[in-house]
Amino acid sequence: DTKDIIDEALATGGDPDLSVAYTINGQPGDSYSCSNDSTYNLTAVQGKTYLLRIIHSGLNEEMFFGIADHNITVVGMDGAYLKPLNTEYLMITPGQTMDVLVTANQTPGRYYMVFSPFVDTNAPSNDNVTRGIFQYTGTYNQSETPVLPELPGLTNKSDAGNFTIQLRSLNSAEHPSTVPTNITRNITITVSVNQQPCPTNQTCNGPDGSMHSASLNNISFSAPSISILQAYYNNLQGVYNKTFPDTPPFVFDYTGNVSALGEAANVTTEVLMINHNEEVEIRFQGTNLGAAENHPMHLHGYSFYVVGMGDGNFSDSYVSQYNTVDPPFVNTVGLPKNGWTAIRFKADNPGVWFMHCHLERHASWGMDTVIVVKDGPNDDQKVLPPPDDVPPCS
């Protein structure tokens, strides 16, 4: 039970147990004896083109993916069309989905399709791979070992970034991009891995006997016992504070030498209040605190435009370089290690929406917050009441 693994780690403040395998449709592949006879196989007819819908449902590692001797064409992401991108590999984070085309245009045979992890941190990780087989129909020697693809290495941040920055929305007459350009709410959020002091009379398994923690704007999210949606809809007091800040609590060299700074965050339940129909820009700023790495940031209730991304600390001078013509329209974006990402959306979906890092260990440590988009003036711009048959919380 993966939740039990997370709960056990939270109890001691240490890292969760590492996974022992990655899988493709439930199978780790023929490099594992348990999967020798059940490796995932995709049968292909020479000359045909196939649509693969790739869903990264893993917990803690981003992945490179490729098929030996075959290019793939990325045409969609998170339910929105992209300009076709022909590539030898892709990089996908937990929570992301991608639609890709692959044409069976090689000599009939068996070709490995492989997911291998991308890890740009010193945090513990599983560096195994999972593989299936892209297998042609026809007559050939099926006992030969399939060909392996050449994928970027485990820590290849450059290739991960080079793939991501090439993604563009289709922006056609039928599927136009409507990027907000009249920004009425500008928010900057630092994204950090932290440490909390070990409670008195307790032994902790985090760094130097501390407890792992994580934060947004130095606030480590504490989940209340009553749901925030329930509290907001019923106007219950004392469940959360409406004071998540629009800017970090203090400014420092976020991606530089932070050894002189304390790594503890404030553990509390803060939500970010946004007025209906505001045009919002959020600038995620990675920091060098703790075990810095790429963070896949995910927002419920919305897709958003990724208008900018880069290494180092964000500067206002970068705004003029934003892509406001055809940026990708997604719901999860990788924030580069010690870098920044800017997203934009129109707050036209009232409700209570979770925003978090999609690395499960970071989300469990508090790298989360809640965005509350207030009701609009019209009946169809308000949070719906709970259905009559909604089960009560137990």
C-alpha positions, 0 to 999 in steps of 0.5 A: 500500500503506497499510502502506508509507505508515505505514512510510515515515512512521515511518522519518522521524518525520513525518506519513503522506501524506494520503489523496486520497479517501474511498470508499463501497464502493470509490467516491469518488463523482461529485465525482471524475472517476474515479468519475463513472460508478461512483458507489455507488447504492442503489436505493430503492422509495418507502414501503419501509424499508432497513437499512444496515450502516455500517462505518468502515474508514477510517484516520485521520478520524472521519466525519459521515454523512447522507442528504439530506431523510431522517432515519435511525434508529440501532438498533445499534452494534458488534453490539449493539442500541440504543434507536432514535435518530432523527437527521438525521446520525450520527458514526462513528469508525474501527473502529465499525460502526452499523446504521441504518434509513432509510425512502424517504418522500420524493418520488421522486428522487435524493438524495446520501448523504454522508460528511464528515470530523470533525476537531478538531485542527491535525494534517494531514487530508483535508477532502474528502467522499465521496458516493453516491446514494440513488436512487428507482425510478420516473419522474422527471427523473434528470438533475437534480443530487441534493440534498445533505444538511446535515451538521455542519462539519469541526470541529464538536465539539459536534454530534459529541458531541451525537450520541454522548451520545444512544446508549443500549443497548436494555436489554430483557427479551430484550437486558438490560444487565448493567453491572458495578457491583462494580468490583474494578479501577479503571484510569486511562489518559492518552491523549497525542500526544507527540514523541521526540528525533530520533536522532543523525545522522538528519534527522526530519520531525516538529515542530521536527525531532523524531519523532512519538510517542503514548502511554498513561500516558506509555508509547509501545508498542514491538511486540516481535519475538515476539508477546505471545500466543506469549510469554504462552502459552509463558511466554517471558521477556524479551519484555514487562514486566507493569508497565503502571500502573493510574494515570498516572505523575504528575498534572497539569492534563491538559487545561490549559496543558501547554507547560512539560511535556516531550513525550517518552514512555517507549518500552517494551513493557508489558502490563496484567495483569488477573485473571479475572472482575474487574469493571473500570473504565477511565477514559480521560483525554485530554491537551492534549499535542501535537495533541490530538483525539478518539481512538477507543479500541478493545479487542479481545476485549471489548465494554464499557459506556460509563458516562460521558463529558465534557469536561475532567479527570475527577473522582471526583464524576462517578461518581454521574452515570454511566449504569449502566442503559442505557449503549451496549455497544460495542468502540470509543468516541470519547474527546473531545478534552481530555475523558474517557470511562469504560468498564466490562466483566467480564474473563471472556474470558481471553487477550491483547488489544490495546487501541489508538487506532483512528486509524492514525497514532496506533496506529503511533506507540505509542498502544497497550497489551496487556491480558492477562486471566489464566486462570480455574480451569475448563477453559473459562476458559483460553486455548486452545492454538494449532491444529495447523495454525497456520502458523509465523511467518516 
